[in-house]
Amino acid sequence: MSEPQEFERPFFSDVEKLFSEYVEYYGGKVVDKLEENKTDRQNADFLFEKPEIVAELKTFEKDIFSEPEDFPRIMDLFDKWIEKGLMTKEDLKEYTFRGKQLPKKCIEDWVERASKTIERAIYKANKQIEETKKTFNKENANGIVILI
């Protein structure tokens, strides 16, 4: 009997290029490739004619808490949780080294911190969509933000 194969999640190093090909295949247009595009401003990524849609793709290429500069933010959270009695220092060791589940309130705090990054991306995307609507005279188009 053979060993079961382990499958890894595929990694695409250039998500925007892959997504652009997908959009073009289904009749959409990549804004950067259009003559009418104005490069002196932040535009959205894609246009569709029927229905009229202006879409912006935002990719998150790293874990929000994975860089060395994120370490102080993580430690601030742990200190806050210990101070509030949500976890002990022993719990912290169990979480860090053994993958113990965080308490619900701690998970909520973690998500709240991460959501700020997502909110900034959505805010910027909405600005880009509005600018593109003006550039291409598509004020009545629907705007779509795609988060990957």
JOMO-V803011 format. One record per run of one state. SS is the DSSP state (@ for helix, = for strand, . for the rest). FROM is the first residue (numbers start at 1). TO is the last residue. If there is no record, write none. Layout:
[[SS | FROM | TO] [SS | FROM | TO]]
This chain:
[[. | 1 | 14] [@ | 15 | 25] [. | 26 | 28] [= | 29 | 30] [@ | 31 | 33] [. | 34 | 45] [= | 46 | 48] [. | 49 | 52] [= | 53 | 58] [. | 59 | 67] [@ | 68 | 83] [. | 84 | 88] [@ | 89 | 98] [. | 99 | 103] [@ | 104 | 135] [. | 136 | 141] [= | 142 | 147] [. | 148 | 148]]
